[in-house]
């Protein structure tokens, strides 16, 4: 091997070792000290998951209208956290509304992921100058070598006055409203009103403490909330610093408990070994397992091939894999047996399950499950399923691309 080959081989080995280190399972440690965690839990009402109302959004504009109304009607505080908060028309509308409330004396906090929003720092400074408390989660340092720099905050959480909450897959960006050049952006968000908002509040305040070193502890953040509906909601958070891969474990539990069907919507299909094993085992015992993913990626050439590299194993076990053809599918939903459904920020991939901070709502209610089921059926009607008999006959170049993409799939 000549010197040039040795150099390239050495670089490839170094990159492979670096990626393996970055994506290895992180060491888990609590985000709050035991005394602080107890203080937060003491502020929560017993059985706080009962007595909630919900509203599900499959389009961005209705969600935006309701969010702006809730901001305008806020009396005490507004806590907002998004993975992406882009500096476009939609972001400016929300920013202007937040500034108005801050000027009225409402306590406004905004948190964003530091790395993914580096180009928008000027806008966050502008919001800070107008009375909004703004912080970037997980500041990064160059060169990008620290393992913790790979742990991003992918949550989308809003809490208004302690009793209204939002979560789901929608970030704040114009493309959620206008779509992409080749189709609409399809996503799911939900609004919660009731005691479960206190659990979202805990998620936000825990992240705020980790990002700032300050734990806001005003009693106004945890008001006494009367039941607003009949939904039983469990807010589950997960991440490399805190409770670990809780959402992944809960997903596996749902798979193991499913009797008739369990259906998934996800932008990616890059399951961890544990999730893949559970998916295949569930399908083999006769449960109807379906997964819809986008038929086209919104970014990069390796996203879709990485997902497709897992299809053969899933199909062999009886899992049905569908490709969404009418835009970009960004929802992260699960529904099972007309009994339980999940809406949140977690994709089917190692980054969401192991590396990123995520949050989701597991709702144990038949009417809610049927609502999420209808969203799946709507998206299924705009999709086509991969044929297990013809899938092995795909071109060899696609198989090679899939193998290459699989190597870096945990970072996509």
Beta strands, then each sheet from edge to edge (+ up, - down):
strand 1: 53-57
strand 2: 77-82
strand 3: 107-113
strand 4: 133-137
strand 5: 157-160
strand 6: 164-168
strand 7: 185-186
strand 8: 189-193
strand 9: 233-238
strand 10: 261-265
strand 11: 269-270
strand 12: 288-294
strand 13: 320-324
strand 14: 328-329
strand 15: 333-336
strand 16: 340-344
strand 17: 348-349
strand 18: 358-364
strand 19: 383-385
sheet 1: 1+ 8- 6+ 5- 2+ 3+ 4+
sheet 2: 7+ 14+
sheet 3: 9+ 18- 16+ 15- 10+ 12+ 13+ 19-
sheet 4: 11+ 17+
end
